[in-house]
Amino acid sequence: MGNAGVQASTMADIQTLINKFKANQSDVWLVMPQPISDEVIIQPAYKNALIALATLNGIPMIDLQAANVAPWSTPTANLTAWKAASFWTDDKHPNTAGYGENARRYQEVISAVYAAA
């Protein structure tokens, strides 16, 4: 299965989870993780598909790739910014400062969603 097939399968799986949680009256949020490493960068097509799922389902999206140093135009630029900000313990795991940035973004989006409600 090529990248498009994997992406379609992943999106279908995520949609199934969204449906199950919503059927149980749960709040559902999607989270785009921070850039992970040189080898594991969230591809634009995958990111756009997650954004489309959030929009289609009317659920909030917390985008940790776009959270820290703006404007970030590409996944590689995002990863470079994270490295420059020293948000890592290694090439895959945030350090205390990196988790702080993630928490800041969660708080920012959650506050905005609930303020609008």
Buried (B, 14 or more C-beta within 10 A) or exposed (E): EEEEEEBEEEBEEBEEEBEEBBEEEEEBBBBBEBBBBEEEBBEEEBBEBBBEBBEEBEBBBBBBBBBBBEEBEEBEBBBBBBBEEEBBEEEEEBEEBBBEBBEEBBEEBEEEBEEEE
